């Protein structure tokens, strides 16, 4: 598997993660009239998942170090 193929698979996985957690059924679980630290629960959920997705994109797009095998 080439590094570009692996990166594409990881980014596709991040997309699916975001699609699932920003979809209506999961969204409706956090649509409550409650606050956490003064922030409405739904807004906190959105920004928390958003931050996780950004972190996962950074990890997925990071260039892997070259293999440590002997050079010719």
PDB file with one MODEL, atoms N, CA, C and O in Angstrom:
MODEL        1
ATOM      1  N   UNK A   1       0.851  -1.167   0.000  1.00  0.00           N
ATOM      2  CA  UNK A   1       0.000   0.000   0.000  1.00  0.00           C
ATOM      3  C   UNK A   1       0.900   1.234   0.000  1.00  0.00           C
ATOM      4  O   UNK A   1       1.793   1.364   0.837  1.00  0.00           O
ATOM      5  N   UNK A   2       0.660   2.118  -0.927  1.00  0.00           N
ATOM      6  CA  UNK A   2       1.478   3.318  -1.033  1.00  0.00           C
ATOM      7  C   UNK A   2       1.079   4.318   0.045  1.00  0.00           C
ATOM      8  O   UNK A   2      -0.042   4.270   0.551  1.00  0.00           O
ATOM      9  N   UNK A   3       1.987   5.222   0.399  1.00  0.00           N
ATOM     10  CA  UNK A   3       1.657   6.219   1.421  1.00  0.00           C
ATOM     11  C   UNK A   3       0.472   7.102   1.024  1.00  0.00           C
ATOM     12  O   UNK A   3      -0.334   7.478   1.874  1.00  0.00           O
ATOM     13  N   UNK A   4       0.366   7.435  -0.279  1.00  0.00           N
ATOM     14  CA  UNK A   4      -0.765   8.258  -0.714  1.00  0.00           C
ATOM     15  C   UNK A   4      -2.083   7.509  -0.569  1.00  0.00           C
ATOM     16  O   UNK A   4      -3.102   8.101  -0.213  1.00  0.00           O
ATOM     17  N   UNK A   5      -2.064   6.219  -0.842  1.00  0.00           N
ATOM     18  CA  UNK A   5      -3.269   5.416  -0.694  1.00  0.00           C
ATOM     19  C   UNK A   5      -3.681   5.319   0.776  1.00  0.00           C
ATOM     20  O   UNK A   5      -4.863   5.400   1.110  1.00  0.00           O
ATOM     21  N   UNK A   6      -2.696   5.146   1.638  1.00  0.00           N
ATOM     22  CA  UNK A   6      -2.979   5.081   3.066  1.00  0.00           C
ATOM     23  C   UNK A   6      -3.525   6.412   3.575  1.00  0.00           C
ATOM     24  O   UNK A   6      -4.446   6.441   4.391  1.00  0.00           O
ATOM     25  N   UNK A   7      -2.952   7.513   3.090  1.00  0.00           N
ATOM     26  CA  UNK A   7      -3.426   8.841   3.494  1.00  0.00           C
ATOM     27  C   UNK A   7      -4.862   9.059   3.025  1.00  0.00           C
ATOM     28  O   UNK A   7      -5.683   9.616   3.755  1.00  0.00           O
ATOM     29  N   UNK A   8      -5.160   8.618   1.803  1.00  0.00           N
ATOM     30  CA  UNK A   8      -6.525   8.763   1.276  1.00  0.00           C
ATOM     31  C   UNK A   8      -7.522   7.960   2.097  1.00  0.00           C
ATOM     32  O   UNK A   8      -8.629   8.426   2.366  1.00  0.00           O
ATOM     33  N   UNK A   9      -7.132   6.758   2.493  1.00  0.00           N
ATOM     34  CA  UNK A   9      -8.024   5.938   3.320  1.00  0.00           C
ATOM     35  C   UNK A   9      -8.258   6.575   4.680  1.00  0.00           C
ATOM     36  O   UNK A   9      -9.377   6.564   5.192  1.00  0.00           O
ATOM     37  N   UNK A  10      -7.210   7.126   5.261  1.00  0.00           N
ATOM     38  CA  UNK A  10      -7.362   7.781   6.566  1.00  0.00           C
ATOM     39  C   UNK A  10      -8.271   9.002   6.472  1.00  0.00           C
ATOM     40  O   UNK A  10      -9.128   9.212   7.330  1.00  0.00           O
ATOM     41  N   UNK A  11      -8.081   9.805   5.428  1.00  0.00           N
ATOM     42  CA  UNK A  11      -8.928  10.983   5.261  1.00  0.00           C
ATOM     43  C   UNK A  11     -10.378  10.595   4.976  1.00  0.00           C
ATOM     44  O   UNK A  11     -11.298  11.282   5.417  1.00  0.00           O
ATOM     45  N   UNK A  12     -10.586   9.518   4.255  1.00  0.00           N
ATOM     46  CA  UNK A  12     -11.946   9.030   4.029  1.00  0.00           C
ATOM     47  C   UNK A  12     -12.567   8.578   5.346  1.00  0.00           C
ATOM     48  O   UNK A  12     -13.757   8.795   5.577  1.00  0.00           O
ATOM     49  N   UNK A  13     -11.778   7.957   6.200  1.00  0.00           N
ATOM     50  CA  UNK A  13     -12.265   7.563   7.523  1.00  0.00           C
ATOM     51  C   UNK A  13     -12.637   8.758   8.374  1.00  0.00           C
ATOM     52  O   UNK A  13     -13.637   8.722   9.090  1.00  0.00           O
ATOM     53  N   UNK A  14     -11.844   9.819   8.306  1.00  0.00           N
ATOM     54  CA  UNK A  14     -12.170  11.047   9.046  1.00  0.00           C
ATOM     55  C   UNK A  14     -13.462  11.645   8.516  1.00  0.00           C
ATOM     56  O   UNK A  14     -14.295  12.117   9.290  1.00  0.00           O
ATOM     57  N   UNK A  15     -13.634  11.628   7.191  1.00  0.00           N
ATOM     58  CA  UNK A  15     -14.876  12.123   6.608  1.00  0.00           C
ATOM     59  C   UNK A  15     -16.080  11.338   7.132  1.00  0.00           C
ATOM     60  O   UNK A  15     -17.089  11.929   7.516  1.00  0.00           O
ATOM     61  N   UNK A  16     -15.973  10.018   7.147  1.00  0.00           N
ATOM     62  CA  UNK A  16     -17.085   9.191   7.627  1.00  0.00           C
ATOM     63  C   UNK A  16     -17.357   9.436   9.107  1.00  0.00           C
ATOM     64  O   UNK A  16     -18.514   9.470   9.527  1.00  0.00           O
ATOM     65  N   UNK A  17     -16.304   9.608   9.900  1.00  0.00           N
ATOM     66  CA  UNK A  17     -16.458   9.942  11.314  1.00  0.00           C
ATOM     67  C   UNK A  17     -17.260  11.236  11.455  1.00  0.00           C
ATOM     68  O   UNK A  17     -18.211  11.304  12.233  1.00  0.00           O
ATOM     69  N   UNK A  18     -16.866  12.261  10.695  1.00  0.00           N
ATOM     70  CA  UNK A  18     -17.578  13.537  10.750  1.00  0.00           C
ATOM     71  C   UNK A  18     -19.004  13.424  10.264  1.00  0.00           C
ATOM     72  O   UNK A  18     -19.910  14.038  10.827  1.00  0.00           O
ATOM     73  N   UNK A  19     -19.208  12.637   9.213  1.00  0.00           N
ATOM     74  CA  UNK A  19     -20.556  12.475   8.673  1.00  0.00           C
ATOM     75  C   UNK A  19     -21.477  11.819   9.695  1.00  0.00           C
ATOM     76  O   UNK A  19     -22.633  12.217   9.842  1.00  0.00           O
ATOM     77  N   UNK A  20     -20.967  10.818  10.397  1.00  0.00           N
ATOM     78  CA  UNK A  20     -21.781  10.123  11.397  1.00  0.00           C
ATOM     79  C   UNK A  20     -22.095  11.043  12.569  1.00  0.00           C
ATOM     80  O   UNK A  20     -23.242  11.113  13.009  1.00  0.00           O
ATOM     81  N   UNK A  21     -21.098  11.743  13.075  1.00  0.00           N
ATOM     82  CA  UNK A  21     -21.306  12.535  14.286  1.00  0.00           C
ATOM     83  C   UNK A  21     -21.950  13.889  14.028  1.00  0.00           C
ATOM     84  O   UNK A  21     -22.377  14.547  14.977  1.00  0.00           O
ATOM     85  N   UNK A  22     -22.034  14.328  12.772  1.00  0.00           N
ATOM     86  CA  UNK A  22     -22.771  15.549  12.450  1.00  0.00           C
ATOM     87  C   UNK A  22     -24.099  15.236  11.771  1.00  0.00           C
ATOM     88  O   UNK A  22     -24.713  16.130  11.189  1.00  0.00           O
ATOM     89  N   UNK A  23     -24.550  14.000  11.834  1.00  0.00           N
ATOM     90  CA  UNK A  23     -25.806  13.596  11.243  1.00  0.00           C
ATOM     91  C   UNK A  23     -26.946  13.808  12.248  1.00  0.00           C
ATOM     92  O   UNK A  23     -26.706  13.914  13.451  1.00  0.00           O
ATOM     93  N   UNK A  24     -28.174  13.867  11.753  1.00  0.00           N
ATOM     94  CA  UNK A  24     -29.311  14.221  12.592  1.00  0.00           C
ATOM     95  C   UNK A  24     -29.526  13.322  13.818  1.00  0.00           C
ATOM     96  O   UNK A  24     -29.693  13.866  14.910  1.00  0.00           O
ATOM     97  N   UNK A  25     -29.532  12.013  13.717  1.00  0.00           N
ATOM     98  CA  UNK A  25     -29.854  11.235  14.922  1.00  0.00           C
ATOM     99  C   UNK A  25     -28.899  11.494  16.080  1.00  0.00           C
ATOM    100  O   UNK A  25     -29.328  11.555  17.232  1.00  0.00           O
ATOM    101  N   UNK A  26     -27.630  11.645  15.793  1.00  0.00           N
ATOM    102  CA  UNK A  26     -26.673  11.923  16.863  1.00  0.00           C
ATOM    103  C   UNK A  26     -26.829  13.369  17.327  1.00  0.00           C
ATOM    104  O   UNK A  26     -26.749  13.655  18.521  1.00  0.00           O
ATOM    105  N   UNK A  27     -27.049  14.267  16.390  1.00  0.00           N
ATOM    106  CA  UNK A  27     -27.261  15.677  16.741  1.00  0.00           C
ATOM    107  C   UNK A  27     -28.434  15.834  17.702  1.00  0.00           C
ATOM    108  O   UNK A  27     -28.366  16.623  18.644  1.00  0.00           O
ATOM    109  N   UNK A  28     -29.497  15.092  17.470  1.00  0.00           N
ATOM    110  CA  UNK A  28     -30.695  15.244  18.294  1.00  0.00           C
ATOM    111  C   UNK A  28     -30.460  14.786  19.736  1.00  0.00           C
ATOM    112  O   UNK A  28     -31.185  15.210  20.635  1.00  0.00           O
ATOM    113  N   UNK A  29     -29.471  13.939  19.972  1.00  0.00           N
ATOM    114  CA  UNK A  29     -29.160  13.521  21.340  1.00  0.00           C
ATOM    115  C   UNK A  29     -28.656  14.687  22.184  1.00  0.00           C
ATOM    116  O   UNK A  29     -28.839  14.696  23.401  1.00  0.00           O
ATOM    117  N   UNK A  30     -28.024  15.668  21.549  1.00  0.00           N
ATOM    118  CA  UNK A  30     -27.436  16.793  22.271  1.00  0.00           C
ATOM    119  C   UNK A  30     -28.275  18.058  22.178  1.00  0.00           C
ATOM    120  O   UNK A  30     -27.868  19.103  22.684  1.00  0.00           O
ATOM    121  N   UNK A  31     -29.425  17.984  21.548  1.00  0.00           N
ATOM    122  CA  UNK A  31     -30.298  19.141  21.429  1.00  0.00           C
ATOM    123  C   UNK A  31     -31.212  19.216  22.663  1.00  0.00           C
ATOM    124  O   UNK A  31     -32.423  19.015  22.576  1.00  0.00           O
ATOM    125  N   UNK A  32     -30.604  19.504  23.783  1.00  0.00           N
ATOM    126  CA  UNK A  32     -31.317  19.586  25.053  1.00  0.00           C
ATOM    127  C   UNK A  32     -31.192  20.995  25.623  1.00  0.00           C
ATOM    128  O   UNK A  32     -30.216  21.690  25.342  1.00  0.00           O
ATOM    129  N   UNK A  33     -32.155  21.418  26.410  1.00  0.00           N
ATOM    130  CA  UNK A  33     -32.054  22.751  27.022  1.00  0.00           C
ATOM    131  C   UNK A  33     -31.129  22.725  28.244  1.00  0.00           C
ATOM    132  O   UNK A  33     -31.549  23.074  29.347  1.00  0.00           O
ATOM    133  N   UNK A  34     -29.902  22.323  28.052  1.00  0.00           N
ATOM    134  CA  UNK A  34     -28.944  22.229  29.145  1.00  0.00           C
ATOM    135  C   UNK A  34     -27.680  22.985  28.759  1.00  0.00           C
ATOM    136  O   UNK A  34     -27.407  23.205  27.579  1.00  0.00           O
ATOM    137  N   UNK A  35     -26.925  23.372  29.758  1.00  0.00           N
ATOM    138  CA  UNK A  35     -25.650  24.035  29.514  1.00  0.00           C
ATOM    139  C   UNK A  35     -24.553  23.297  30.258  1.00  0.00           C
ATOM    140  O   UNK A  35     -24.794  22.619  31.257  1.00  0.00           O
ATOM    141  N   UNK A  36     -23.357  23.446  29.749  1.00  0.00           N
ATOM    142  CA  UNK A  36     -22.184  22.878  30.399  1.00  0.00           C
ATOM    143  C   UNK A  36     -21.148  23.994  30.450  1.00  0.00           C
ATOM    144  O   UNK A  36     -20.583  24.378  29.426  1.00  0.00           O
ATOM    145  N   UNK A  37     -20.910  24.499  31.631  1.00  0.00           N
ATOM    146  CA  UNK A  37     -19.984  25.616  31.786  1.00  0.00           C
ATOM    147  C   UNK A  37     -20.504  26.890  31.146  1.00  0.00           C
ATOM    148  O   UNK A  37     -19.713  27.728  30.715  1.00  0.00           O
ATOM    149  N   UNK A  38     -21.810  27.053  31.076  1.00  0.00           N
ATOM    150  CA  UNK A  38     -22.404  28.236  30.470  1.00  0.00           C
ATOM    151  C   UNK A  38     -22.550  28.159  28.962  1.00  0.00           C
ATOM    152  O   UNK A  38     -23.043  29.101  28.342  1.00  0.00           O
ATOM    153  N   UNK A  39     -22.134  27.064  28.368  1.00  0.00           N
ATOM    154  CA  UNK A  39     -22.239  26.884  26.919  1.00  0.00           C
ATOM    155  C   UNK A  39     -23.374  25.897  26.649  1.00  0.00           C
ATOM    156  O   UNK A  39     -23.416  24.827  27.257  1.00  0.00           O
ATOM    157  N   UNK A  40     -24.292  26.242  25.748  1.00  0.00           N
ATOM    158  CA  UNK A  40     -25.348  25.274  25.418  1.00  0.00           C
ATOM    159  C   UNK A  40     -24.751  23.942  24.970  1.00  0.00           C
ATOM    160  O   UNK A  40     -23.733  23.908  24.280  1.00  0.00           O
ATOM    161  N   UNK A  41     -25.383  22.872  25.362  1.00  0.00           N
ATOM    162  CA  UNK A  41     -24.858  21.533  25.124  1.00  0.00           C
ATOM    163  C   UNK A  41     -24.624  21.253  23.639  1.00  0.00           C
ATOM    164  O   UNK A  41     -23.600  20.676  23.273  1.00  0.00           O
ATOM    165  N   UNK A  42     -25.552  21.652  22.791  1.00  0.00           N
ATOM    166  CA  UNK A  42     -25.409  21.403  21.357  1.00  0.00           C
ATOM    167  C   UNK A  42     -24.210  22.151  20.783  1.00  0.00           C
ATOM    168  O   UNK A  42     -23.462  21.583  19.988  1.00  0.00           O
ATOM    169  N   UNK A  43     -24.011  23.398  21.162  1.00  0.00           N
ATOM    170  CA  UNK A  43     -22.868  24.171  20.669  1.00  0.00           C
ATOM    171  C   UNK A  43     -21.558  23.568  21.149  1.00  0.00           C
ATOM    172  O   UNK A  43     -20.598  23.483  20.384  1.00  0.00           O
ATOM    173  N   UNK A  44     -21.511  23.151  22.404  1.00  0.00           N
ATOM    174  CA  UNK A  44     -20.310  22.507  22.926  1.00  0.00           C
ATOM    175  C   UNK A  44     -19.997  21.229  22.181  1.00  0.00           C
ATOM    176  O   UNK A  44     -18.837  20.951  21.876  1.00  0.00           O
ATOM    177  N   UNK A  45     -21.026  20.449  21.885  1.00  0.00           N
ATOM    178  CA  UNK A  45     -20.845  19.206  21.125  1.00  0.00           C
ATOM    179  C   UNK A  45     -20.292  19.498  19.738  1.00  0.00           C
ATOM    180  O   UNK A  45     -19.350  18.841  19.295  1.00  0.00           O
ATOM    181  N   UNK A  46     -20.871  20.479  19.049  1.00  0.00           N
ATOM    182  CA  UNK A  46     -20.436  20.805  17.692  1.00  0.00           C
ATOM    183  C   UNK A  46     -18.966  21.212  17.684  1.00  0.00           C
ATOM    184  O   UNK A  46     -18.194  20.716  16.864  1.00  0.00           O
ATOM    185  N   UNK A  47     -18.571  22.106  18.583  1.00  0.00           N
ATOM    186  CA  UNK A  47     -17.191  22.568  18.585  1.00  0.00           C
ATOM    187  C   UNK A  47     -16.224  21.498  19.073  1.00  0.00           C
ATOM    188  O   UNK A  47     -15.075  21.473  18.634  1.00  0.00           O
ATOM    189  N   UNK A  48     -16.654  20.619  19.963  1.00  0.00           N
ATOM    190  CA  UNK A  48     -15.800  19.531  20.429  1.00  0.00           C
ATOM    191  C   UNK A  48     -15.529  18.542  19.299  1.00  0.00           C
ATOM    192  O   UNK A  48     -14.380  18.161  19.075  1.00  0.00           O
ATOM    193  N   UNK A  49     -16.575  18.121  18.584  1.00  0.00           N
ATOM    194  CA  UNK A  49     -16.402  17.193  17.464  1.00  0.00           C
ATOM    195  C   UNK A  49     -15.609  17.863  16.347  1.00  0.00           C
ATOM    196  O   UNK A  49     -14.784  17.221  15.696  1.00  0.00           O
ATOM    197  N   UNK A  50     -15.854  19.140  16.128  1.00  0.00           N
ATOM    198  CA  UNK A  50     -15.121  19.888  15.107  1.00  0.00           C
ATOM    199  C   UNK A  50     -13.622  19.881  15.424  1.00  0.00           C
ATOM    200  O   UNK A  50     -12.802  19.668  14.530  1.00  0.00           O
ATOM    201  N   UNK A  51     -13.262  20.112  16.684  1.00  0.00           N
ATOM    202  CA  UNK A  51     -11.854  20.103  17.087  1.00  0.00           C
ATOM    203  C   UNK A  51     -11.242  18.706  16.924  1.00  0.00           C
ATOM    204  O   UNK A  51     -10.092  18.575  16.505  1.00  0.00           O
ATOM    205  N   UNK A  52     -12.004  17.680  17.253  1.00  0.00           N
ATOM    206  CA  UNK A  52     -11.506  16.310  17.078  1.00  0.00           C
ATOM    207  C   UNK A  52     -11.252  16.020  15.598  1.00  0.00           C
ATOM    208  O   UNK A  52     -10.239  15.414  15.249  1.00  0.00           O
ATOM    209  N   UNK A  53     -12.168  16.448  14.729  1.00  0.00           N
ATOM    210  CA  UNK A  53     -11.998  16.214  13.294  1.00  0.00           C
ATOM    211  C   UNK A  53     -10.763  16.949  12.775  1.00  0.00           C
ATOM    212  O   UNK A  53     -10.018  16.394  11.968  1.00  0.00           O
ATOM    213  N   UNK A  54     -10.534  18.168  13.215  1.00  0.00           N
ATOM    214  CA  UNK A  54      -9.343  18.900  12.797  1.00  0.00           C
ATOM    215  C   UNK A  54      -8.086  18.157  13.240  1.00  0.00           C
ATOM    216  O   UNK A  54      -7.135  18.034  12.468  1.00  0.00           O
ATOM    217  N   UNK A  55      -8.075  17.663  14.470  1.00  0.00           N
ATOM    218  CA  UNK A  55      -6.930  16.898  14.955  1.00  0.00           C
ATOM    219  C   UNK A  55      -6.710  15.622  14.158  1.00  0.00           C
ATOM    220  O   UNK A  55      -5.573  15.262  13.854  1.00  0.00           O
ATOM    221  N   UNK A  56      -7.793  14.943  13.821  1.00  0.00           N
ATOM    222  CA  UNK A  56      -7.668  13.721  13.022  1.00  0.00           C
ATOM    223  C   UNK A  56      -7.173  14.011  11.610  1.00  0.00           C
ATOM    224  O   UNK A  56      -6.414  13.223  11.047  1.00  0.00           O
ATOM    225  N   UNK A  57      -7.595  15.134  11.035  1.00  0.00           N
ATOM    226  CA  UNK A  57      -7.105  15.512   9.711  1.00  0.00           C
ATOM    227  C   UNK A  57      -5.608  15.796   9.772  1.00  0.00           C
ATOM    228  O   UNK A  57      -4.861  15.399   8.877  1.00  0.00           O
ATOM    229  N   UNK A  58      -5.174  16.476  10.816  1.00  0.00           N
ATOM    230  CA  UNK A  58      -3.743  16.753  10.973  1.00  0.00           C
ATOM    231  C   UNK A  58      -2.964  15.449  11.080  1.00  0.00           C
ATOM    232  O   UNK A  58      -1.918  15.296  10.450  1.00  0.00           O
ATOM    233  N   UNK A  59      -3.468  14.508  11.874  1.00  0.00           N
ATOM    234  CA  UNK A  59      -2.778  13.226  12.012  1.00  0.00           C
ATOM    235  C   UNK A  59      -2.792  12.421  10.718  1.00  0.00           C
ATOM    236  O   UNK A  59      -1.802  11.769  10.384  1.00  0.00           O
ATOM    237  N   UNK A  60      -3.900  12.461   9.991  1.00  0.00           N
ATOM    238  CA  UNK A  60      -4.010  11.687   8.757  1.00  0.00           C
ATOM    239  C   UNK A  60      -3.161  12.281   7.641  1.00  0.00           C
ATOM    240  O   UNK A  60      -2.634  11.540   6.811  1.00  0.00           O
ATOM    241  N   UNK A  61      -3.021  13.590   7.605  1.00  0.00           N
ATOM    242  CA  UNK A  61      -2.290  14.238   6.523  1.00  0.00           C
ATOM    243  C   UNK A  61      -0.798  14.351   6.809  1.00  0.00           C
ATOM    244  O   UNK A  61      -0.026  14.741   5.932  1.00  0.00           O
ATOM    245  N   UNK A  62      -0.391  14.016   8.011  1.00  0.00           N
ATOM    246  CA  UNK A  62       1.027  14.109   8.355  1.00  0.00           C
ATOM    247  C   UNK A  62       1.823  13.159   7.482  1.00  0.00           C
ATOM    248  O   UNK A  62       1.429  12.016   7.251  1.00  0.00           O
ATOM    249  N   UNK A  63       2.920  13.645   7.015  1.00  0.00           N
ATOM    250  CA  UNK A  63       3.798  12.813   6.176  1.00  0.00           C
ATOM    251  C   UNK A  63       4.532  11.826   7.062  1.00  0.00           C
ATOM    252  O   UNK A  63       5.152  12.206   8.055  1.00  0.00           O
ATOM    253  N   UNK A  64       4.456  10.551   6.693  1.00  0.00           N
ATOM    254  CA  UNK A  64       5.149   9.521   7.450  1.00  0.00           C
ATOM    255  C   UNK A  64       6.644   9.603   7.175  1.00  0.00           C
ATOM    256  O   UNK A  64       7.043   9.958   6.066  1.00  0.00           O
ATOM    257  N   UNK A  65       7.481   9.281   8.162  1.00  0.00           N
ATOM    258  CA  UNK A  65       8.914   9.310   7.910  1.00  0.00           C
ATOM    259  C   UNK A  65       9.292   8.221   6.915  1.00  0.00           C
ATOM    260  O   UNK A  65       8.617   7.195   6.826  1.00  0.00           O
ATOM    261  N   UNK A  66      10.372   8.442   6.165  1.00  0.00           N
ATOM    262  CA  UNK A  66      10.789   7.420   5.205  1.00  0.00           C
ATOM    263  C   UNK A  66      11.235   6.157   5.930  1.00  0.00           C
ATOM    264  O   UNK A  66      11.660   6.222   7.084  1.00  0.00           O
ATOM    265  N   UNK A  67      11.143   5.008   5.265  1.00  0.00           N
ATOM    266  CA  UNK A  67      11.550   3.765   5.922  1.00  0.00           C
ATOM    267  C   UNK A  67      13.027   3.805   6.291  1.00  0.00           C
ATOM    268  O   UNK A  67      13.826   4.456   5.618  1.00  0.00           O
ATOM    269  N   UNK A  68      13.382   3.110   7.358  1.00  0.00           N
ATOM    270  CA  UNK A  68      14.734   3.155   7.871  1.00  0.00           C
ATOM    271  C   UNK A  68      15.633   2.087   7.257  1.00  0.00           C
ATOM    272  O   UNK A  68      16.641   1.711   7.855  1.00  0.00           O
ATOM    273  N   UNK A  69      15.291   1.610   6.103  1.00  0.00           N
ATOM    274  CA  UNK A  69      16.083   0.565   5.454  1.00  0.00           C
ATOM    275  C   UNK A  69      17.384   1.132   4.890  1.00  0.00           C
ATOM    276  O   UNK A  69      17.586   2.346   4.881  1.00  0.00           O
ATOM    277  N   UNK A  70      18.262   0.250   4.420  1.00  0.00           N
ATOM    278  CA  UNK A  70      19.536   0.723   3.861  1.00  0.00           C
ATOM    279  C   UNK A  70      19.318   1.478   2.551  1.00  0.00           C
ATOM    280  O   UNK A  70      18.473   1.119   1.730  1.00  0.00           O
ATOM    281  N   UNK A  71      20.099   2.518   2.391  1.00  0.00           N
ATOM    282  CA  UNK A  71      20.001   3.327   1.159  1.00  0.00           C
ATOM    283  C   UNK A  71      20.997   2.834   0.133  1.00  0.00           C
ATOM    284  O   UNK A  71      22.059   2.320   0.485  1.00  0.00           O
ATOM    285  N   UNK A  72      20.659   2.988  -1.127  1.00  0.00           N
ATOM    286  CA  UNK A  72      21.554   2.552  -2.193  1.00  0.00           C
ATOM    287  C   UNK A  72      22.281   3.714  -2.775  1.00  0.00           C
ATOM    288  O   UNK A  72      23.085   3.544  -3.692  1.00  0.00           O
TER     289      UNK A  72
ENDMDL
END
